[in-house]
Amino acid sequence: MNTTIIQVPVTKSLRDQAALAASDFGFSSIQESIRVFLKQLASKKLTISFAPKTIQLSPKAINRYNQAIDDIKSGKEKLFTTNSVDELMSYLNQD
């Protein structure tokens, strides 16, 4: 196999964080993850996403939100609906 070495200067902390992330994604090493990235880049099959990581609610928060949804669906908690901004502002500004 004809190989070459690519050197990319990075801080030690970035290298360590990337190695942990690569492991979390199931790669055996940061080098393996870079090879996969380069292979996808070379074949123009690379997809880059900057979507925020999903936040996982605690079990307590999940129960609280589920209870609120149940209360709304059962009619125990009444919802306010409006058809105009003026009506909404009037409702919000009432004493």
FIVEX-477531 format. One record per atom (N, C-alpha, C): atom name; residue in one letter; residue number from 1; x, y, z. Coordinates in nm, 4 decimals, always signed. Layout:
// residues N
<node a="CA" r="a" k="NUM" east="X" north="Y" up="Z"/>
...
// end
This chain:
// residues 95
<node a="N" r="m" k="1" east="+0.0839" north="-0.1171" up="+0.0000"/>
<node a="CA" r="m" k="1" east="+0.0000" north="+0.0000" up="+0.0000"/>
<node a="C" r="m" k="1" east="+0.0886" north="+0.1237" up="+0.0000"/>
<node a="N" r="n" k="2" east="+0.0636" north="+0.2141" up="-0.0898"/>
<node a="CA" r="n" k="2" east="+0.1385" north="+0.3382" up="-0.1007"/>
<node a="C" r="n" k="2" east="+0.0737" north="+0.4421" up="-0.0096"/>
<node a="N" r="t" k="3" east="+0.1395" north="+0.4776" up="+0.1015"/>
<node a="CA" r="t" k="3" east="+0.0814" north="+0.5705" up="+0.1982"/>
<node a="C" r="t" k="3" east="+0.1689" north="+0.6931" up="+0.2151"/>
<node a="N" r="t" k="4" east="+0.1083" north="+0.7953" up="+0.2692"/>
<node a="CA" r="t" k="4" east="+0.1800" north="+0.9180" up="+0.3013"/>
<node a="C" r="t" k="4" east="+0.1306" north="+0.9661" up="+0.4365"/>
<node a="N" r="i" k="5" east="+0.2054" north="+1.0535" up="+0.4984"/>
<node a="CA" r="i" k="5" east="+0.1689" north="+1.1070" up="+0.6296"/>
<node a="C" r="i" k="5" east="+0.1270" north="+1.2519" up="+0.6126"/>
<node a="N" r="i" k="6" east="+0.0106" north="+1.2856" up="+0.6683"/>
<node a="CA" r="i" k="6" east="-0.0378" north="+1.4237" up="+0.6695"/>
<node a="C" r="i" k="6" east="-0.0200" north="+1.4757" up="+0.8120"/>
<node a="N" r="q" k="7" east="+0.0483" north="+1.5867" up="+0.8251"/>
<node a="CA" r="q" k="7" east="+0.0676" north="+1.6464" up="+0.9570"/>
<node a="C" r="q" k="7" east="-0.0176" north="+1.7727" up="+0.9679"/>
<node a="N" r="v" k="8" east="-0.0959" north="+1.7799" up="+1.0757"/>
<node a="CA" r="v" k="8" east="-0.1810" north="+1.8954" up="+1.1005"/>
<node a="C" r="v" k="8" east="-0.1534" north="+1.9426" up="+1.2427"/>
<node a="N" r="p" k="9" east="-0.0972" north="+2.0630" up="+1.2567"/>
<node a="CA" r="p" k="9" east="-0.0707" north="+2.1115" up="+1.3920"/>
<node a="C" r="p" k="9" east="-0.2006" north="+2.1475" up="+1.4648"/>
<node a="N" r="v" k="10" east="-0.2200" north="+2.0881" up="+1.5816"/>
<node a="CA" r="v" k="10" east="-0.3336" north="+2.1182" up="+1.6687"/>
<node a="C" r="v" k="10" east="-0.2843" north="+2.1194" up="+1.8128"/>
<node a="N" r="t" k="11" east="-0.3618" north="+2.1819" up="+1.8997"/>
<node a="CA" r="t" k="11" east="-0.3236" north="+2.1820" up="+2.0406"/>
<node a="C" r="t" k="11" east="-0.3440" north="+2.0426" up="+2.0986"/>
<node a="N" r="k" k="12" east="-0.2743" north="+2.0150" up="+2.2058"/>
<node a="CA" r="k" k="12" east="-0.2862" north="+1.8848" up="+2.2699"/>
<node a="C" r="k" k="12" east="-0.4283" north="+1.8639" up="+2.3215"/>
<node a="N" r="s" k="13" east="-0.4880" north="+1.9696" up="+2.3748"/>
<node a="CA" r="s" k="13" east="-0.6234" north="+1.9548" up="+2.4276"/>
<node a="C" r="s" k="13" east="-0.7238" north="+1.9240" up="+2.3163"/>
<node a="N" r="l" k="14" east="-0.7076" north="+1.9870" up="+2.1995"/>
<node a="CA" r="l" k="14" east="-0.7960" north="+1.9569" up="+2.0859"/>
<node a="C" r="l" k="14" east="-0.7777" north="+1.8123" up="+2.0416"/>
<node a="N" r="r" k="15" east="-0.6533" north="+1.7689" up="+2.0327"/>
<node a="CA" r="r" k="15" east="-0.6254" north="+1.6299" up="+1.9939"/>
<node a="C" r="r" k="15" east="-0.6905" north="+1.5332" up="+2.0927"/>
<node a="N" r="d" k="16" east="-0.6766" north="+1.5607" up="+2.2229"/>
<node a="CA" r="d" k="16" east="-0.7330" north="+1.4721" up="+2.3248"/>
<node a="C" r="d" k="16" east="-0.8857" north="+1.4702" up="+2.3204"/>
<node a="N" r="q" k="17" east="-0.9471" north="+1.5877" up="+2.3020"/>
<node a="CA" r="q" k="17" east="-1.0934" north="+1.5954" up="+2.2928"/>
<node a="C" r="q" k="17" east="-1.1435" north="+1.5218" up="+2.1682"/>
<node a="N" r="a" k="18" east="-1.0729" north="+1.5391" up="+2.0579"/>
<node a="CA" r="a" k="18" east="-1.1110" north="+1.4718" up="+1.9333"/>
<node a="C" r="a" k="18" east="-1.0954" north="+1.3202" up="+1.9468"/>
<node a="N" r="a" k="19" east="-0.9934" north="+1.2759" up="+2.0152"/>
<node a="CA" r="a" k="19" east="-0.9726" north="+1.1322" up="+2.0352"/>
<node a="C" r="a" k="19" east="-1.0869" north="+1.0729" up="+2.1175"/>
<node a="N" r="l" k="20" east="-1.1307" north="+1.1452" up="+2.2209"/>
<node a="CA" r="l" k="20" east="-1.2437" north="+1.0984" up="+2.3017"/>
<node a="C" r="l" k="20" east="-1.3722" north="+1.0951" up="+2.2188"/>
<node a="N" r="a" k="21" east="-1.3939" north="+1.1992" up="+2.1397"/>
<node a="CA" r="a" k="21" east="-1.5133" north="+1.2049" up="+2.0547"/>
<node a="C" r="a" k="21" east="-1.5102" north="+1.0921" up="+1.9521"/>
<node a="N" r="a" k="22" east="-1.3943" north="+1.0668" up="+1.8931"/>
<node a="CA" r="a" k="22" east="-1.3820" north="+0.9579" up="+1.7950"/>
<node a="C" r="a" k="22" east="-1.4174" north="+0.8246" up="+1.8600"/>
<node a="N" r="s" k="23" east="-1.3703" north="+0.8051" up="+1.9806"/>
<node a="CA" r="s" k="23" east="-1.4017" north="+0.6820" up="+2.0537"/>
<node a="C" r="s" k="23" east="-1.5515" north="+0.6723" up="+2.0819"/>
<node a="N" r="d" k="24" east="-1.6129" north="+0.7862" up="+2.1203"/>
<node a="CA" r="d" k="24" east="-1.7572" north="+0.7882" up="+2.1462"/>
<node a="C" r="d" k="24" east="-1.8373" north="+0.7532" up="+2.0208"/>
<node a="N" r="f" k="25" east="-1.7846" north="+0.7887" up="+1.9032"/>
<node a="CA" r="f" k="25" east="-1.8510" north="+0.7570" up="+1.7772"/>
<node a="C" r="f" k="25" east="-1.8213" north="+0.6151" up="+1.7297"/>
<node a="N" r="g" k="26" east="-1.7382" north="+0.5419" up="+1.8047"/>
<node a="CA" r="g" k="26" east="-1.7113" north="+0.4026" up="+1.7709"/>
<node a="C" r="g" k="26" east="-1.5844" north="+0.3789" up="+1.6915"/>
<node a="N" r="f" k="27" east="-1.5040" north="+0.4831" up="+1.6688"/>
<node a="CA" r="f" k="27" east="-1.3773" north="+0.4648" up="+1.5971"/>
<node a="C" r="f" k="27" east="-1.2733" north="+0.4080" up="+1.6924"/>
<node a="N" r="s" k="28" east="-1.1826" north="+0.3290" up="+1.6392"/>
<node a="CA" r="s" k="28" east="-1.0778" north="+0.2707" up="+1.7229"/>
<node a="C" r="s" k="28" east="-0.9692" north="+0.3718" up="+1.7566"/>
<node a="N" r="s" k="29" east="-0.9587" north="+0.4776" up="+1.6754"/>
<node a="CA" r="s" k="29" east="-0.8569" north="+0.5806" up="+1.7001"/>
<node a="C" r="s" k="29" east="-0.8960" north="+0.7085" up="+1.6275"/>
<node a="N" r="i" k="30" east="-0.8305" north="+0.8149" up="+1.6640"/>
<node a="CA" r="i" k="30" east="-0.8544" north="+0.9421" up="+1.5939"/>
<node a="C" r="i" k="30" east="-0.8065" north="+0.9303" up="+1.4490"/>
<node a="N" r="q" k="31" east="-0.6998" north="+0.8533" up="+1.4261"/>
<node a="CA" r="q" k="31" east="-0.6499" north="+0.8342" up="+1.2901"/>
<node a="C" r="q" k="31" east="-0.7549" north="+0.7675" up="+1.2016"/>
<node a="N" r="e" k="32" east="-0.8247" north="+0.6685" up="+1.2576"/>
<node a="CA" r="e" k="32" east="-0.9291" north="+0.6012" up="+1.1804"/>
<node a="C" r="e" k="32" east="-1.0401" north="+0.6997" up="+1.1435"/>
<node a="N" r="s" k="33" east="-1.0797" north="+0.7836" up="+1.2384"/>
<node a="CA" r="s" k="33" east="-1.1857" north="+0.8806" up="+1.2099"/>
<node a="C" r="s" k="33" east="-1.1417" north="+0.9803" up="+1.1033"/>
<node a="N" r="i" k="34" east="-1.0155" north="+1.0191" up="+1.1053"/>
<node a="CA" r="i" k="34" east="-0.9638" north="+1.1115" up="+1.0040"/>
<node a="C" r="i" k="34" east="-0.9598" north="+1.0436" up="+0.8672"/>
<node a="N" r="r" k="35" east="-0.9215" north="+0.9153" up="+0.8629"/>
<node a="CA" r="r" k="35" east="-0.9206" north="+0.8425" up="+0.7352"/>
<node a="C" r="r" k="35" east="-1.0614" north="+0.8350" up="+0.6762"/>
<node a="N" r="v" k="36" east="-1.1618" north="+0.8095" up="+0.7620"/>
<node a="CA" r="v" k="36" east="-1.3006" north="+0.8041" up="+0.7134"/>
<node a="C" r="v" k="36" east="-1.3422" north="+0.9411" up="+0.6610"/>
<node a="N" r="f" k="37" east="-1.3084" north="+1.0457" up="+0.7359"/>
<node a="CA" r="f" k="37" east="-1.3402" north="+1.1825" up="+0.6932"/>
<node a="C" r="f" k="37" east="-1.2762" north="+1.2130" up="+0.5578"/>
<node a="N" r="l" k="38" east="-1.1473" north="+1.1822" up="+0.5432"/>
<node a="CA" r="l" k="38" east="-1.0769" north="+1.2096" up="+0.4175"/>
<node a="C" r="l" k="38" east="-1.1349" north="+1.1286" up="+0.3013"/>
<node a="N" r="k" k="39" east="-1.1738" north="+1.0043" up="+0.3282"/>
<node a="CA" r="k" k="39" east="-1.2332" north="+0.9202" up="+0.2240"/>
<node a="C" r="k" k="39" east="-1.3646" north="+0.9819" up="+0.1757"/>
<node a="N" r="q" k="40" east="-1.4479" north="+1.0289" up="+0.2681"/>
<node a="CA" r="q" k="40" east="-1.5739" north="+1.0918" up="+0.2301"/>
<node a="C" r="q" k="40" east="-1.5504" north="+1.2253" up="+0.1607"/>
<node a="N" r="l" k="41" east="-1.4527" north="+1.3004" up="+0.2069"/>
<node a="CA" r="l" k="41" east="-1.4194" north="+1.4282" up="+0.1449"/>
<node a="C" r="l" k="41" east="-1.3711" north="+1.4061" up="+0.0015"/>
<node a="N" r="a" k="42" east="-1.2840" north="+1.3095" up="-0.0173"/>
<node a="CA" r="a" k="42" east="-1.2290" north="+1.2819" up="-0.1500"/>
<node a="C" r="a" k="42" east="-1.3365" north="+1.2352" up="-0.2482"/>
<node a="N" r="s" k="43" east="-1.4344" north="+1.1604" up="-0.1988"/>
<node a="CA" r="s" k="43" east="-1.5409" north="+1.1112" up="-0.2868"/>
<node a="C" r="s" k="43" east="-1.6587" north="+1.2083" up="-0.2941"/>
<node a="N" r="k" k="44" east="-1.6418" north="+1.3243" up="-0.2330"/>
<node a="CA" r="k" k="44" east="-1.7448" north="+1.4303" up="-0.2310"/>
<node a="C" r="k" k="44" east="-1.8776" north="+1.3798" up="-0.1754"/>
<node a="N" r="k" k="45" east="-1.8692" north="+1.2918" up="-0.0770"/>
<node a="CA" r="k" k="45" east="-1.9874" north="+1.2383" up="-0.0099"/>
<node a="C" r="k" k="45" east="-1.9962" north="+1.2895" up="+0.1334"/>
<node a="N" r="l" k="46" east="-1.9226" north="+1.3936" up="+0.1621"/>
<node a="CA" r="l" k="46" east="-1.9153" north="+1.4474" up="+0.2967"/>
<node a="C" r="l" k="46" east="-2.0355" north="+1.5353" up="+0.3253"/>
<node a="N" r="t" k="47" east="-2.0990" north="+1.5118" up="+0.4380"/>
<node a="CA" r="t" k="47" east="-2.2087" north="+1.5956" up="+0.4841"/>
<node a="C" r="t" k="47" east="-2.1667" north="+1.6584" up="+0.6155"/>
<node a="N" r="i" k="48" east="-2.1739" north="+1.7900" up="+0.6211"/>
<node a="CA" r="i" k="48" east="-2.1367" north="+1.8609" up="+0.7430"/>
<node a="C" r="i" k="48" east="-2.2625" north="+1.9237" up="+0.8015"/>
<node a="N" r="s" k="49" east="-2.2839" north="+1.9022" up="+0.9307"/>
<node a="CA" r="s" k="49" east="-2.4014" north="+1.9555" up="+0.9980"/>
<node a="C" r="s" k="49" east="-2.3577" north="+2.0303" up="+1.1228"/>
<node a="N" r="f" k="50" east="-2.4176" north="+2.1455" up="+1.1437"/>
<node a="CA" r="f" k="50" east="-2.3887" north="+2.2231" up="+1.2629"/>
<node a="C" r="f" k="50" east="-2.5111" north="+2.2288" up="+1.3532"/>
<node a="N" r="a" k="51" east="-2.5904" north="+2.1237" up="+1.3526"/>
<node a="CA" r="a" k="51" east="-2.7098" north="+2.1168" up="+1.4356"/>
<node a="C" r="a" k="51" east="-2.6685" north="+2.1043" up="+1.5817"/>
<node a="N" r="p" k="52" east="-2.7397" north="+2.1716" up="+1.6698"/>
<node a="CA" r="p" k="52" east="-2.7060" north="+2.1609" up="+1.8117"/>
<node a="C" r="p" k="52" east="-2.7340" north="+2.0212" up="+1.8642"/>
<node a="N" r="k" k="53" east="-2.6593" north="+1.9831" up="+1.9609"/>
<node a="CA" r="k" k="53" east="-2.6777" north="+1.8529" up="+2.0211"/>
<node a="C" r="k" k="53" east="-2.8105" north="+1.8519" up="+2.0963"/>
<node a="N" r="t" k="54" east="-2.8847" north="+1.7423" up="+2.0868"/>
<node a="CA" r="t" k="54" east="-3.0125" north="+1.7299" up="+2.1530"/>
<node a="C" r="t" k="54" east="-2.9925" north="+1.7287" up="+2.3040"/>
<node a="N" r="i" k="55" east="-3.0750" north="+1.8052" up="+2.3724"/>
<node a="CA" r="i" k="55" east="-3.0687" north="+1.8103" up="+2.5182"/>
<node a="C" r="i" k="55" east="-3.1596" north="+1.7019" up="+2.5742"/>
<node a="N" r="q" k="56" east="-3.1076" north="+1.6223" up="+2.6650"/>
<node a="CA" r="q" k="56" east="-3.1848" north="+1.5166" up="+2.7279"/>
<node a="C" r="q" k="56" east="-3.2387" north="+1.5680" up="+2.8600"/>
<node a="N" r="l" k="57" east="-3.3705" north="+1.5693" up="+2.8736"/>
<node a="CA" r="l" k="57" east="-3.4325" north="+1.6125" up="+2.9980"/>
<node a="C" r="l" k="57" east="-3.4147" north="+1.5073" up="+3.1061"/>
<node a="N" r="s" k="58" east="-3.4165" north="+1.5529" up="+3.2300"/>
<node a="CA" r="s" k="58" east="-3.4101" north="+1.4602" up="+3.3424"/>
<node a="C" r="s" k="58" east="-3.5440" north="+1.3873" up="+3.3543"/>
<node a="N" r="p" k="59" east="-3.5459" north="+1.2717" up="+3.4180"/>
<node a="CA" r="p" k="59" east="-3.6733" north="+1.2009" up="+3.4373"/>
<node a="C" r="p" k="59" east="-3.7772" north="+1.2871" up="+3.5097"/>
<node a="N" r="k" k="60" east="-3.7324" north="+1.3677" up="+3.6052"/>
<node a="CA" r="k" k="60" east="-3.8232" north="+1.4563" up="+3.6790"/>
<node a="C" r="k" k="60" east="-3.8870" north="+1.5584" up="+3.5841"/>
<node a="N" r="a" k="61" east="-3.8070" north="+1.6174" up="+3.4958"/>
<node a="CA" r="a" k="61" east="-3.8590" north="+1.7163" up="+3.4008"/>
<node a="C" r="a" k="61" east="-3.9530" north="+1.6507" up="+3.3001"/>
<node a="N" r="i" k="62" east="-3.9191" north="+1.5311" up="+3.2551"/>
<node a="CA" r="i" k="62" east="-4.0059" north="+1.4582" up="+3.1617"/>
<node a="C" r="i" k="62" east="-4.1417" north="+1.4338" up="+3.2253"/>
<node a="N" r="n" k="63" east="-4.1419" north="+1.3898" up="+3.3518"/>
<node a="CA" r="n" k="63" east="-4.2681" north="+1.3655" up="+3.4224"/>
<node a="C" r="n" k="63" east="-4.3488" north="+1.4946" up="+3.4368"/>
<node a="N" r="r" k="64" east="-4.2808" north="+1.6047" up="+3.4675"/>
<node a="CA" r="r" k="64" east="-4.3484" north="+1.7341" up="+3.4844"/>
<node a="C" r="r" k="64" east="-4.4141" north="+1.7772" up="+3.3526"/>
<node a="N" r="y" k="65" east="-4.3419" north="+1.7670" up="+3.2419"/>
<node a="CA" r="y" k="65" east="-4.3972" north="+1.8049" up="+3.1114"/>
<node a="C" r="y" k="65" east="-4.5094" north="+1.7101" up="+3.0692"/>
<node a="N" r="n" k="66" east="-4.4931" north="+1.5822" up="+3.0937"/>
<node a="CA" r="n" k="66" east="-4.5988" north="+1.4865" up="+3.0593"/>
<node a="C" r="n" k="66" east="-4.7259" north="+1.5154" up="+3.1394"/>
<node a="N" r="q" k="67" east="-4.7100" north="+1.5523" up="+3.2676"/>
<node a="CA" r="q" k="67" east="-4.8257" north="+1.5859" up="+3.3505"/>
<node a="C" r="q" k="67" east="-4.8950" north="+1.7107" up="+3.2966"/>
<node a="N" r="a" k="68" east="-4.8169" north="+1.8118" up="+3.2560"/>
<node a="CA" r="a" k="68" east="-4.8753" north="+1.9337" up="+3.1995"/>
<node a="C" r="a" k="68" east="-4.9517" north="+1.9022" up="+3.0710"/>
<node a="N" r="i" k="69" east="-4.8976" north="+1.8188" up="+2.9864"/>
<node a="CA" r="i" k="69" east="-4.9648" north="+1.7795" up="+2.8617"/>
<node a="C" r="i" k="69" east="-5.0937" north="+1.7046" up="+2.8928"/>
<node a="N" r="d" k="70" east="-5.0877" north="+1.6122" up="+2.9891"/>
<node a="CA" r="d" k="70" east="-5.2074" north="+1.5378" up="+3.0286"/>
<node a="C" r="d" k="70" east="-5.3150" north="+1.6309" up="+3.0829"/>
<node a="N" r="d" k="71" east="-5.2740" north="+1.7306" up="+3.1638"/>
<node a="CA" r="d" k="71" east="-5.3687" north="+1.8270" up="+3.2194"/>
<node a="C" r="d" k="71" east="-5.4354" north="+1.9089" up="+3.1089"/>
<node a="N" r="i" k="72" east="-5.3606" north="+1.9457" up="+3.0077"/>
<node a="CA" r="i" k="72" east="-5.4167" north="+2.0220" up="+2.8952"/>
<node a="C" r="i" k="72" east="-5.5139" north="+1.9359" up="+2.8162"/>
<node a="N" r="k" k="73" east="-5.4739" north="+1.8122" up="+2.7876"/>
<node a="CA" r="k" k="73" east="-5.5596" north="+1.7230" up="+2.7090"/>
<node a="C" r="k" k="73" east="-5.6893" north="+1.6881" up="+2.7815"/>
<node a="N" r="s" k="74" east="-5.6817" north="+1.6748" up="+2.9136"/>
<node a="CA" r="s" k="74" east="-5.8006" north="+1.6377" up="+2.9907"/>
<node a="C" r="s" k="74" east="-5.8923" north="+1.7562" up="+3.0181"/>
<node a="N" r="g" k="75" east="-5.8439" north="+1.8779" up="+2.9928"/>
<node a="CA" r="g" k="75" east="-5.9240" north="+1.9968" up="+3.0199"/>
<node a="C" r="g" k="75" east="-5.9043" north="+2.0520" up="+3.1593"/>
<node a="N" r="k" k="76" east="-5.8222" north="+1.9857" up="+3.2398"/>
<node a="CA" r="k" k="76" east="-5.7934" north="+2.0334" up="+3.3758"/>
<node a="C" r="k" k="76" east="-5.7229" north="+2.1686" up="+3.3710"/>
<node a="N" r="e" k="77" east="-5.6361" north="+2.1857" up="+3.2731"/>
<node a="CA" r="e" k="77" east="-5.5641" north="+2.3129" up="+3.2524"/>
<node a="C" r="e" k="77" east="-5.6225" north="+2.3788" up="+3.1292"/>
<node a="N" r="k" k="78" east="-5.6775" north="+2.4982" up="+3.1490"/>
<node a="CA" r="k" k="78" east="-5.7406" north="+2.5698" up="+3.0385"/>
<node a="C" r="k" k="78" east="-5.6355" north="+2.6472" up="+2.9596"/>
<node a="N" r="l" k="79" east="-5.6499" north="+2.6496" up="+2.8275"/>
<node a="CA" r="l" k="79" east="-5.5606" north="+2.7244" up="+2.7395"/>
<node a="C" r="l" k="79" east="-5.6303" north="+2.8499" up="+2.6905"/>
<node a="N" r="f" k="80" east="-5.5534" north="+2.9540" up="+2.6712"/>
<node a="CA" r="f" k="80" east="-5.6061" north="+3.0775" up="+2.6151"/>
<node a="C" r="f" k="80" east="-5.5726" north="+3.0795" up="+2.4674"/>
<node a="N" r="t" k="81" east="-5.6717" north="+3.1045" up="+2.3852"/>
<node a="CA" r="t" k="81" east="-5.6474" north="+3.1178" up="+2.2415"/>
<node a="C" r="t" k="81" east="-5.6939" north="+3.2553" up="+2.1974"/>
<node a="N" r="t" k="82" east="-5.6322" north="+3.3054" up="+2.0945"/>
<node a="CA" r="t" k="82" east="-5.6645" north="+3.4380" up="+2.0441"/>
<node a="C" r="t" k="82" east="-5.6533" north="+3.4394" up="+1.8929"/>
<node a="N" r="n" k="83" east="-5.7177" north="+3.5374" up="+1.8332"/>
<node a="CA" r="n" k="83" east="-5.7121" north="+3.5521" up="+1.6886"/>
<node a="C" r="n" k="83" east="-5.6402" north="+3.6788" up="+1.6453"/>
<node a="N" r="s" k="84" east="-5.5926" north="+3.7563" up="+1.7434"/>
<node a="CA" r="s" k="84" east="-5.5249" north="+3.8803" up="+1.7056"/>
<node a="C" r="s" k="84" east="-5.4215" north="+3.9183" up="+1.8111"/>
<node a="N" r="v" k="85" east="-5.3265" north="+3.9980" up="+1.7701"/>
<node a="CA" r="v" k="85" east="-5.2236" north="+4.0473" up="+1.8613"/>
<node a="C" r="v" k="85" east="-5.2877" north="+4.1390" up="+1.9655"/>
<node a="N" r="d" k="86" east="-5.3819" north="+4.2232" up="+1.9233"/>
<node a="CA" r="d" k="86" east="-5.4472" north="+4.3157" up="+2.0159"/>
<node a="C" r="d" k="86" east="-5.5190" north="+4.2401" up="+2.1278"/>
<node a="N" r="e" k="87" east="-5.5864" north="+4.1335" up="+2.0912"/>
<node a="CA" r="e" k="87" east="-5.6561" north="+4.0521" up="+2.1906"/>
<node a="C" r="e" k="87" east="-5.5573" north="+3.9882" up="+2.2876"/>
<node a="N" r="l" k="88" east="-5.4463" north="+3.9401" up="+2.2360"/>
<node a="CA" r="l" k="88" east="-5.3428" north="+3.8806" up="+2.3205"/>
<node a="C" r="l" k="88" east="-5.2850" north="+3.9846" up="+2.4152"/>
<node a="N" r="m" k="89" east="-5.2534" north="+4.1039" up="+2.3631"/>
<node a="CA" r="m" k="89" east="-5.1949" north="+4.2082" up="+2.4474"/>
<node a="C" r="m" k="89" east="-5.2932" north="+4.2529" up="+2.5549"/>
<node a="N" r="s" k="90" east="-5.4193" north="+4.2607" up="+2.5211"/>
<node a="CA" r="s" k="90" east="-5.5226" north="+4.2972" up="+2.6179"/>
<node a="C" r="s" k="90" east="-5.5284" north="+4.1928" up="+2.7303"/>
<node a="N" r="y" k="91" east="-5.5219" north="+4.0645" up="+2.6926"/>
<node a="CA" r="y" k="91" east="-5.5244" north="+3.9566" up="+2.7902"/>
<node a="C" r="y" k="91" east="-5.4004" north="+3.9624" up="+2.8806"/>
<node a="N" r="l" k="92" east="-5.2850" north="+3.9859" up="+2.8222"/>
<node a="CA" r="l" k="92" east="-5.1605" north="+3.9900" up="+2.9002"/>
<node a="C" r="l" k="92" east="-5.1523" north="+4.1109" up="+2.9919"/>
<node a="N" r="n" k="93" east="-5.2145" north="+4.2214" up="+2.9538"/>
<node a="CA" r="n" k="93" east="-5.2048" north="+4.3446" up="+3.0321"/>
<node a="C" r="n" k="93" east="-5.3172" north="+4.3622" up="+3.1329"/>
<node a="N" r="q" k="94" east="-5.4084" north="+4.2676" up="+3.1404"/>
<node a="CA" r="q" k="94" east="-5.5187" north="+4.2843" up="+3.2357"/>
<node a="C" r="q" k="94" east="-5.4667" north="+4.2652" up="+3.3776"/>
<node a="N" r="d" k="95" east="-5.5324" north="+4.3345" up="+3.4695"/>
<node a="CA" r="d" k="95" east="-5.4902" north="+4.3283" up="+3.6107"/>
<node a="C" r="d" k="95" east="-5.5540" north="+4.2154" up="+3.6851"/>
// end
